[in-house]
């Protein structure tokens, strides 16, 4: 069974892990109410998707 002959340096270890990072979610603006929302999701503020009303959202008083 293969065994490492030398210890893996911290630089080599960190270079290997460099692509494993979190990325921020992409937000787009709703064309109706201009609130930020995730792409391909119903707008939680006005309830529209692709210009059509999908759910009815009650306004807070």
mmCIF file of the N, C-alpha and C atoms, coordinates in Angstrom:
data_MODEL
# 
_entry.id   MODEL 
# 
loop_
_atom_site.group_PDB 
_atom_site.id 
_atom_site.type_symbol 
_atom_site.label_atom_id 
_atom_site.label_alt_id 
_atom_site.label_comp_id 
_atom_site.label_asym_id 
_atom_site.label_entity_id 
_atom_site.label_seq_id 
_atom_site.pdbx_PDB_ins_code 
_atom_site.Cartn_x 
_atom_site.Cartn_y 
_atom_site.Cartn_z 
_atom_site.occupancy 
_atom_site.B_iso_or_equiv 
_atom_site.pdbx_formal_charge 
_atom_site.auth_seq_id 
_atom_site.auth_comp_id 
_atom_site.auth_asym_id 
_atom_site.auth_atom_id 
_atom_site.pdbx_PDB_model_num 
ATOM 1   N N  . UNK A 1 1  ? 0.838   -1.173 0.000   1.00 0.00 ? 1  UNK A N  1 
ATOM 2   C CA . UNK A 1 1  ? 0.000   0.000  0.000   1.00 0.00 ? 1  UNK A CA 1 
ATOM 3   C C  . UNK A 1 1  ? 0.887   1.242  0.000   1.00 0.00 ? 1  UNK A C  1 
ATOM 4   N N  . UNK A 1 2  ? 0.499   2.222  -0.821  1.00 0.00 ? 2  UNK A N  1 
ATOM 5   C CA . UNK A 1 2  ? 1.320   3.420  -0.945  1.00 0.00 ? 2  UNK A CA 1 
ATOM 6   C C  . UNK A 1 2  ? 1.220   4.311  0.283   1.00 0.00 ? 2  UNK A C  1 
ATOM 7   N N  . UNK A 1 3  ? 2.359   4.759  0.742   1.00 0.00 ? 3  UNK A N  1 
ATOM 8   C CA . UNK A 1 3  ? 2.439   5.631  1.902   1.00 0.00 ? 3  UNK A CA 1 
ATOM 9   C C  . UNK A 1 3  ? 3.200   6.885  1.480   1.00 0.00 ? 3  UNK A C  1 
ATOM 10  N N  . UNK A 1 4  ? 2.767   8.079  1.882   1.00 0.00 ? 4  UNK A N  1 
ATOM 11  C CA . UNK A 1 4  ? 3.504   9.286  1.505   1.00 0.00 ? 4  UNK A CA 1 
ATOM 12  C C  . UNK A 1 4  ? 4.915   9.278  2.078   1.00 0.00 ? 4  UNK A C  1 
ATOM 13  N N  . UNK A 1 5  ? 5.876   9.627  1.222   1.00 0.00 ? 5  UNK A N  1 
ATOM 14  C CA . UNK A 1 5  ? 7.270   9.640  1.652   1.00 0.00 ? 5  UNK A CA 1 
ATOM 15  C C  . UNK A 1 5  ? 7.602   10.947 2.375   1.00 0.00 ? 5  UNK A C  1 
ATOM 16  N N  . UNK A 1 6  ? 6.931   12.020 1.994   1.00 0.00 ? 6  UNK A N  1 
ATOM 17  C CA . UNK A 1 6  ? 7.170   13.317 2.614   1.00 0.00 ? 6  UNK A CA 1 
ATOM 18  C C  . UNK A 1 6  ? 5.841   13.904 3.102   1.00 0.00 ? 6  UNK A C  1 
ATOM 19  N N  . UNK A 1 7  ? 5.955   14.764 4.091   1.00 0.00 ? 7  UNK A N  1 
ATOM 20  C CA . UNK A 1 7  ? 4.777   15.457 4.610   1.00 0.00 ? 7  UNK A CA 1 
ATOM 21  C C  . UNK A 1 7  ? 4.294   16.474 3.578   1.00 0.00 ? 7  UNK A C  1 
ATOM 22  N N  . UNK A 1 8  ? 2.971   16.564 3.409   1.00 0.00 ? 8  UNK A N  1 
ATOM 23  C CA . UNK A 1 8  ? 2.405   17.545 2.488   1.00 0.00 ? 8  UNK A CA 1 
ATOM 24  C C  . UNK A 1 8  ? 2.532   18.925 3.126   1.00 0.00 ? 8  UNK A C  1 
ATOM 25  N N  . UNK A 1 9  ? 3.153   19.853 2.416   1.00 0.00 ? 9  UNK A N  1 
ATOM 26  C CA . UNK A 1 9  ? 3.350   21.197 2.957   1.00 0.00 ? 9  UNK A CA 1 
ATOM 27  C C  . UNK A 1 9  ? 2.010   21.918 3.049   1.00 0.00 ? 9  UNK A C  1 
ATOM 28  N N  . UNK A 1 10 ? 1.975   22.938 3.903   1.00 0.00 ? 10 UNK A N  1 
ATOM 29  C CA . UNK A 1 10 ? 0.726   23.684 4.082   1.00 0.00 ? 10 UNK A CA 1 
ATOM 30  C C  . UNK A 1 10 ? 0.367   24.444 2.814   1.00 0.00 ? 10 UNK A C  1 
ATOM 31  N N  . UNK A 1 11 ? 1.357   24.909 2.055   1.00 0.00 ? 11 UNK A N  1 
ATOM 32  C CA . UNK A 1 11 ? 1.071   25.624 0.810   1.00 0.00 ? 11 UNK A CA 1 
ATOM 33  C C  . UNK A 1 11 ? 0.419   24.692 -0.207  1.00 0.00 ? 11 UNK A C  1 
ATOM 34  N N  . UNK A 1 12 ? 0.926   23.482 -0.351  1.00 0.00 ? 12 UNK A N  1 
ATOM 35  C CA . UNK A 1 12 ? 0.357   22.531 -1.308  1.00 0.00 ? 12 UNK A CA 1 
ATOM 36  C C  . UNK A 1 12 ? -1.038  22.098 -0.870  1.00 0.00 ? 12 UNK A C  1 
ATOM 37  N N  . UNK A 1 13 ? -1.198  21.899 0.437   1.00 0.00 ? 13 UNK A N  1 
ATOM 38  C CA . UNK A 1 13 ? -2.503  21.518 0.961   1.00 0.00 ? 13 UNK A CA 1 
ATOM 39  C C  . UNK A 1 13 ? -3.530  22.626 0.715   1.00 0.00 ? 13 UNK A C  1 
ATOM 40  N N  . UNK A 1 14 ? -3.140  23.876 0.962   1.00 0.00 ? 14 UNK A N  1 
ATOM 41  C CA . UNK A 1 14 ? -4.064  24.983 0.789   1.00 0.00 ? 14 UNK A CA 1 
ATOM 42  C C  . UNK A 1 14 ? -4.366  25.257 -0.675  1.00 0.00 ? 14 UNK A C  1 
ATOM 43  N N  . UNK A 1 15 ? -3.410  25.026 -1.569  1.00 0.00 ? 15 UNK A N  1 
ATOM 44  C CA . UNK A 1 15 ? -3.674  25.178 -3.003  1.00 0.00 ? 15 UNK A CA 1 
ATOM 45  C C  . UNK A 1 15 ? -4.696  24.155 -3.477  1.00 0.00 ? 15 UNK A C  1 
ATOM 46  N N  . UNK A 1 16 ? -4.646  22.969 -2.916  1.00 0.00 ? 16 UNK A N  1 
ATOM 47  C CA . UNK A 1 16 ? -5.595  21.933 -3.288  1.00 0.00 ? 16 UNK A CA 1 
ATOM 48  C C  . UNK A 1 16 ? -7.008  22.304 -2.824  1.00 0.00 ? 16 UNK A C  1 
ATOM 49  N N  . UNK A 1 17 ? -7.113  22.992 -1.701  1.00 0.00 ? 17 UNK A N  1 
ATOM 50  C CA . UNK A 1 17 ? -8.417  23.357 -1.154  1.00 0.00 ? 17 UNK A CA 1 
ATOM 51  C C  . UNK A 1 17 ? -8.902  24.731 -1.609  1.00 0.00 ? 17 UNK A C  1 
ATOM 52  N N  . UNK A 1 18 ? -8.175  25.384 -2.490  1.00 0.00 ? 18 UNK A N  1 
ATOM 53  C CA . UNK A 1 18 ? -8.480  26.776 -2.841  1.00 0.00 ? 18 UNK A CA 1 
ATOM 54  C C  . UNK A 1 18 ? -9.830  26.922 -3.523  1.00 0.00 ? 18 UNK A C  1 
ATOM 55  N N  . UNK A 1 19 ? -10.281 25.933 -4.276  1.00 0.00 ? 19 UNK A N  1 
ATOM 56  C CA . UNK A 1 19 ? -11.548 26.060 -5.004  1.00 0.00 ? 19 UNK A CA 1 
ATOM 57  C C  . UNK A 1 19 ? -12.750 25.668 -4.158  1.00 0.00 ? 19 UNK A C  1 
ATOM 58  N N  . UNK A 1 20 ? -12.537 25.176 -2.945  1.00 0.00 ? 20 UNK A N  1 
ATOM 59  C CA . UNK A 1 20 ? -13.642 24.756 -2.086  1.00 0.00 ? 20 UNK A CA 1 
ATOM 60  C C  . UNK A 1 20 ? -14.057 25.905 -1.183  1.00 0.00 ? 20 UNK A C  1 
ATOM 61  N N  . UNK A 1 21 ? -14.705 26.884 -1.768  1.00 0.00 ? 21 UNK A N  1 
ATOM 62  C CA . UNK A 1 21 ? -15.121 28.032 -0.981  1.00 0.00 ? 21 UNK A CA 1 
ATOM 63  C C  . UNK A 1 21 ? -16.587 28.323 -1.254  1.00 0.00 ? 21 UNK A C  1 
ATOM 64  N N  . UNK A 1 22 ? -17.210 29.014 -0.340  1.00 0.00 ? 22 UNK A N  1 
ATOM 65  C CA . UNK A 1 22 ? -18.602 29.400 -0.517  1.00 0.00 ? 22 UNK A CA 1 
ATOM 66  C C  . UNK A 1 22 ? -18.676 30.628 -1.399  1.00 0.00 ? 22 UNK A C  1 
ATOM 67  N N  . UNK A 1 23 ? -19.702 30.677 -2.195  1.00 0.00 ? 23 UNK A N  1 
ATOM 68  C CA . UNK A 1 23 ? -19.922 31.864 -3.012  1.00 0.00 ? 23 UNK A CA 1 
ATOM 69  C C  . UNK A 1 23 ? -21.253 32.488 -2.600  1.00 0.00 ? 23 UNK A C  1 
ATOM 70  N N  . UNK A 1 24 ? -21.328 33.796 -2.708  1.00 0.00 ? 24 UNK A N  1 
ATOM 71  C CA . UNK A 1 24 ? -22.544 34.503 -2.343  1.00 0.00 ? 24 UNK A CA 1 
ATOM 72  C C  . UNK A 1 24 ? -23.642 34.184 -3.348  1.00 0.00 ? 24 UNK A C  1 
ATOM 73  N N  . UNK A 1 25 ? -24.901 34.091 -2.901  1.00 0.00 ? 25 UNK A N  1 
ATOM 74  C CA . UNK A 1 25 ? -25.983 33.808 -3.850  1.00 0.00 ? 25 UNK A CA 1 
ATOM 75  C C  . UNK A 1 25 ? -26.188 34.969 -4.810  1.00 0.00 ? 25 UNK A C  1 
ATOM 76  N N  . UNK A 1 26 ? -26.549 34.651 -6.039  1.00 0.00 ? 26 UNK A N  1 
ATOM 77  C CA . UNK A 1 26 ? -26.811 35.673 -7.042  1.00 0.00 ? 26 UNK A CA 1 
ATOM 78  C C  . UNK A 1 26 ? -28.229 36.200 -6.857  1.00 0.00 ? 26 UNK A C  1 
ATOM 79  N N  . UNK A 1 27 ? -28.331 37.491 -6.716  1.00 0.00 ? 27 UNK A N  1 
ATOM 80  C CA . UNK A 1 27 ? -29.631 38.121 -6.584  1.00 0.00 ? 27 UNK A CA 1 
ATOM 81  C C  . UNK A 1 27 ? -29.957 38.872 -7.862  1.00 0.00 ? 27 UNK A C  1 
ATOM 82  N N  . UNK A 1 28 ? -31.219 38.870 -8.231  1.00 0.00 ? 28 UNK A N  1 
ATOM 83  C CA . UNK A 1 28 ? -31.696 39.687 -9.341  1.00 0.00 ? 28 UNK A CA 1 
ATOM 84  C C  . UNK A 1 28 ? -32.836 40.542 -8.802  1.00 0.00 ? 28 UNK A C  1 
ATOM 85  N N  . UNK A 1 29 ? -33.248 41.528 -9.573  1.00 0.00 ? 29 UNK A N  1 
ATOM 86  C CA . UNK A 1 29 ? -34.321 42.409 -9.138  1.00 0.00 ? 29 UNK A CA 1 
ATOM 87  C C  . UNK A 1 29 ? -35.633 41.988 -9.780  1.00 0.00 ? 29 UNK A C  1 
ATOM 88  N N  . UNK A 1 30 ? -36.687 42.043 -8.994  1.00 0.00 ? 30 UNK A N  1 
ATOM 89  C CA . UNK A 1 30 ? -38.015 41.719 -9.493  1.00 0.00 ? 30 UNK A CA 1 
ATOM 90  C C  . UNK A 1 30 ? -38.433 42.812 -10.484 1.00 0.00 ? 30 UNK A C  1 
ATOM 91  N N  . UNK A 1 31 ? -38.913 42.450 -11.673 1.00 0.00 ? 31 UNK A N  1 
ATOM 92  C CA . UNK A 1 31 ? -39.318 43.473 -12.640 1.00 0.00 ? 31 UNK A CA 1 
ATOM 93  C C  . UNK A 1 31 ? -40.569 44.244 -12.213 1.00 0.00 ? 31 UNK A C  1 
ATOM 94  N N  . UNK A 1 32 ? -41.367 43.698 -11.291 1.00 0.00 ? 32 UNK A N  1 
ATOM 95  C CA . UNK A 1 32 ? -42.596 44.366 -10.856 1.00 0.00 ? 32 UNK A CA 1 
ATOM 96  C C  . UNK A 1 32 ? -42.334 45.349 -9.712  1.00 0.00 ? 32 UNK A C  1 
ATOM 97  N N  . UNK A 1 33 ? -41.719 44.842 -8.630  1.00 0.00 ? 33 UNK A N  1 
ATOM 98  C CA . UNK A 1 33 ? -41.562 45.676 -7.432  1.00 0.00 ? 33 UNK A CA 1 
ATOM 99  C C  . UNK A 1 33 ? -40.113 46.090 -7.176  1.00 0.00 ? 33 UNK A C  1 
ATOM 100 N N  . UNK A 1 34 ? -39.172 45.598 -7.972  1.00 0.00 ? 34 UNK A N  1 
ATOM 101 C CA . UNK A 1 34 ? -37.747 45.938 -7.892  1.00 0.00 ? 34 UNK A CA 1 
ATOM 102 C C  . UNK A 1 34 ? -37.121 45.569 -6.546  1.00 0.00 ? 34 UNK A C  1 
ATOM 103 N N  . UNK A 1 35 ? -37.605 44.506 -5.934  1.00 0.00 ? 35 UNK A N  1 
ATOM 104 C CA . UNK A 1 35 ? -37.011 43.975 -4.720  1.00 0.00 ? 35 UNK A CA 1 
ATOM 105 C C  . UNK A 1 35 ? -36.043 42.860 -5.103  1.00 0.00 ? 35 UNK A C  1 
ATOM 106 N N  . UNK A 1 36 ? -34.974 42.647 -4.330  1.00 0.00 ? 36 UNK A N  1 
ATOM 107 C CA . UNK A 1 36 ? -34.043 41.562 -4.662  1.00 0.00 ? 36 UNK A CA 1 
ATOM 108 C C  . UNK A 1 36 ? -34.673 40.194 -4.412  1.00 0.00 ? 36 UNK A C  1 
ATOM 109 N N  . UNK A 1 37 ? -34.392 39.241 -5.316  1.00 0.00 ? 37 UNK A N  1 
ATOM 110 C CA . UNK A 1 37 ? -34.884 37.881 -5.160  1.00 0.00 ? 37 UNK A CA 1 
ATOM 111 C C  . UNK A 1 37 ? -33.933 36.920 -5.854  1.00 0.00 ? 37 UNK A C  1 
ATOM 112 N N  . UNK A 1 38 ? -34.027 35.667 -5.489  1.00 0.00 ? 38 UNK A N  1 
ATOM 113 C CA . UNK A 1 38 ? -33.201 34.641 -6.119  1.00 0.00 ? 38 UNK A CA 1 
ATOM 114 C C  . UNK A 1 38 ? -33.726 34.361 -7.520  1.00 0.00 ? 38 UNK A C  1 
ATOM 115 N N  . UNK A 1 39 ? -32.835 34.069 -8.477  1.00 0.00 ? 39 UNK A N  1 
ATOM 116 C CA . UNK A 1 39 ? -33.302 33.781 -9.828  1.00 0.00 ? 39 UNK A CA 1 
ATOM 117 C C  . UNK A 1 39 ? -34.164 32.515 -9.870  1.00 0.00 ? 39 UNK A C  1 
ATOM 118 N N  . UNK A 1 40 ? -35.153 32.493 -10.749 1.00 0.00 ? 40 UNK A N  1 
ATOM 119 C CA . UNK A 1 40 ? -36.067 31.366 -10.951 1.00 0.00 ? 40 UNK A CA 1 
ATOM 120 C C  . UNK A 1 40 ? -36.907 31.080 -9.712  1.00 0.00 ? 40 UNK A C  1 
ATOM 121 N N  . UNK A 1 41 ? -37.223 32.116 -8.943  1.00 0.00 ? 41 UNK A N  1 
ATOM 122 C CA . UNK A 1 41 ? -38.075 31.984 -7.763  1.00 0.00 ? 41 UNK A CA 1 
ATOM 123 C C  . UNK A 1 41 ? -39.215 32.993 -7.854  1.00 0.00 ? 41 UNK A C  1 
ATOM 124 N N  . UNK A 1 42 ? -40.313 32.683 -7.179  1.00 0.00 ? 42 UNK A N  1 
ATOM 125 C CA . UNK A 1 42 ? -41.421 33.617 -7.072  1.00 0.00 ? 42 UNK A CA 1 
ATOM 126 C C  . UNK A 1 42 ? -40.996 34.741 -6.134  1.00 0.00 ? 42 UNK A C  1 
ATOM 127 N N  . UNK A 1 43 ? -41.335 35.967 -6.483  1.00 0.00 ? 43 UNK A N  1 
ATOM 128 C CA . UNK A 1 43 ? -40.999 37.117 -5.649  1.00 0.00 ? 43 UNK A CA 1 
ATOM 129 C C  . UNK A 1 43 ? -41.794 37.028 -4.349  1.00 0.00 ? 43 UNK A C  1 
ATOM 130 N N  . UNK A 1 44 ? -41.115 37.014 -3.182  1.00 0.00 ? 44 UNK A N  1 
ATOM 131 C CA . UNK A 1 44 ? -41.849 36.927 -1.920  1.00 0.00 ? 44 UNK A CA 1 
ATOM 132 C C  . UNK A 1 44 ? -42.564 38.219 -1.549  1.00 0.00 ? 44 UNK A C  1 
ATOM 133 N N  . UNK A 1 45 ? -42.232 39.323 -2.222  1.00 0.00 ? 45 UNK A N  1 
ATOM 134 C CA . UNK A 1 45 ? -42.825 40.610 -1.869  1.00 0.00 ? 45 UNK A CA 1 
ATOM 135 C C  . UNK A 1 45 ? -44.121 40.868 -2.633  1.00 0.00 ? 45 UNK A C  1 
ATOM 136 N N  . UNK A 1 46 ? -44.136 40.546 -3.931  1.00 0.00 ? 46 UNK A N  1 
ATOM 137 C CA . UNK A 1 46 ? -45.350 40.823 -4.717  1.00 0.00 ? 46 UNK A CA 1 
ATOM 138 C C  . UNK A 1 46 ? -46.002 39.551 -5.264  1.00 0.00 ? 46 UNK A C  1 
ATOM 139 N N  . UNK A 1 47 ? -45.328 38.386 -5.175  1.00 0.00 ? 47 UNK A N  1 
ATOM 140 C CA . UNK A 1 47 ? -45.934 37.119 -5.568  1.00 0.00 ? 47 UNK A CA 1 
ATOM 141 C C  . UNK A 1 47 ? -45.985 36.871 -7.061  1.00 0.00 ? 47 UNK A C  1 
ATOM 142 N N  . UNK A 1 48 ? -45.138 37.531 -7.860  1.00 0.00 ? 48 UNK A N  1 
ATOM 143 C CA . UNK A 1 48 ? -45.162 37.338 -9.306  1.00 0.00 ? 48 UNK A CA 1 
ATOM 144 C C  . UNK A 1 48 ? -43.961 36.521 -9.768  1.00 0.00 ? 48 UNK A C  1 
ATOM 145 N N  . UNK A 1 49 ? -44.128 35.888 -10.908 1.00 0.00 ? 49 UNK A N  1 
ATOM 146 C CA . UNK A 1 49 ? -43.050 35.154 -11.565 1.00 0.00 ? 49 UNK A CA 1 
ATOM 147 C C  . UNK A 1 49 ? -43.246 35.304 -13.064 1.00 0.00 ? 49 UNK A C  1 
ATOM 148 N N  . UNK A 1 50 ? -42.244 35.832 -13.742 1.00 0.00 ? 50 UNK A N  1 
ATOM 149 C CA . UNK A 1 50 ? -42.277 36.077 -15.187 1.00 0.00 ? 50 UNK A CA 1 
ATOM 150 C C  . UNK A 1 50 ? -43.485 36.920 -15.591 1.00 0.00 ? 50 UNK A C  1 
ATOM 151 N N  . UNK A 1 51 ? -43.787 37.947 -14.776 1.00 0.00 ? 51 UNK A N  1 
ATOM 152 C CA . UNK A 1 51 ? -44.848 38.874 -15.103 1.00 0.00 ? 51 UNK A CA 1 
ATOM 153 C C  . UNK A 1 51 ? -46.253 38.413 -14.760 1.00 0.00 ? 51 UNK A C  1 
ATOM 154 N N  . UNK A 1 52 ? -46.410 37.201 -14.230 1.00 0.00 ? 52 UNK A N  1 
ATOM 155 C CA . UNK A 1 52 ? -47.735 36.693 -13.864 1.00 0.00 ? 52 UNK A CA 1 
ATOM 156 C C  . UNK A 1 52 ? -47.838 36.597 -12.349 1.00 0.00 ? 52 UNK A C  1 
ATOM 157 N N  . UNK A 1 53 ? -49.027 36.861 -11.813 1.00 0.00 ? 53 UNK A N  1 
ATOM 158 C CA . UNK A 1 53 ? -49.234 36.730 -10.383 1.00 0.00 ? 53 UNK A CA 1 
ATOM 159 C C  . UNK A 1 53 ? -49.475 35.268 -10.047 1.00 0.00 ? 53 UNK A C  1 
ATOM 160 N N  . UNK A 1 54 ? -48.606 34.691 -9.239  1.00 0.00 ? 54 UNK A N  1 
ATOM 161 C CA . UNK A 1 54 ? -48.691 33.277 -8.902  1.00 0.00 ? 54 UNK A CA 1 
ATOM 162 C C  . UNK A 1 54 ? -49.360 33.102 -7.534  1.00 0.00 ? 54 UNK A C  1 
ATOM 163 N N  . UNK A 1 55 ? -48.925 33.886 -6.560  1.00 0.00 ? 55 UNK A N  1 
ATOM 164 C CA . UNK A 1 55 ? -49.529 33.820 -5.239  1.00 0.00 ? 55 UNK A CA 1 
ATOM 165 C C  . UNK A 1 55 ? -49.981 35.221 -4.848  1.00 0.00 ? 55 UNK A C  1 
ATOM 166 N N  . UNK A 1 56 ? -50.985 35.270 -3.994  1.00 0.00 ? 56 UNK A N  1 
ATOM 167 C CA . UNK A 1 56 ? -51.473 36.560 -3.512  1.00 0.00 ? 56 UNK A CA 1 
ATOM 168 C C  . UNK A 1 56 ? -50.787 36.853 -2.181  1.00 0.00 ? 56 UNK A C  1 
ATOM 169 N N  . UNK A 1 57 ? -50.164 38.016 -2.104  1.00 0.00 ? 57 UNK A N  1 
ATOM 170 C CA . UNK A 1 57 ? -49.437 38.420 -0.903  1.00 0.00 ? 57 UNK A CA 1 
ATOM 171 C C  . UNK A 1 57 ? -50.210 39.525 -0.223  1.00 0.00 ? 57 UNK A C  1 
ATOM 172 N N  . UNK A 1 58 ? -50.471 39.323 1.072   1.00 0.00 ? 58 UNK A N  1 
ATOM 173 C CA . UNK A 1 58 ? -51.180 40.337 1.835   1.00 0.00 ? 58 UNK A CA 1 
ATOM 174 C C  . UNK A 1 58 ? -50.198 41.394 2.294   1.00 0.00 ? 58 UNK A C  1 
ATOM 175 N N  . UNK A 1 59 ? -50.595 42.654 2.206   1.00 0.00 ? 59 UNK A N  1 
ATOM 176 C CA . UNK A 1 59 ? -49.756 43.754 2.655   1.00 0.00 ? 59 UNK A CA 1 
ATOM 177 C C  . UNK A 1 59 ? -49.836 43.864 4.167   1.00 0.00 ? 59 UNK A C  1 
ATOM 178 N N  . UNK A 1 60 ? -48.674 44.142 4.801   1.00 0.00 ? 60 UNK A N  1 
ATOM 179 C CA . UNK A 1 60 ? -48.657 44.330 6.236   1.00 0.00 ? 60 UNK A CA 1 
ATOM 180 C C  . UNK A 1 60 ? -49.111 45.740 6.573   1.00 0.00 ? 60 UNK A C  1 
ATOM 181 N N  . UNK A 1 61 ? -49.871 45.865 7.657   1.00 0.00 ? 61 UNK A N  1 
ATOM 182 C CA . UNK A 1 61 ? -50.394 47.185 8.026   1.00 0.00 ? 61 UNK A CA 1 
ATOM 183 C C  . UNK A 1 61 ? -49.609 47.755 9.175   1.00 0.00 ? 61 UNK A C  1 
# 
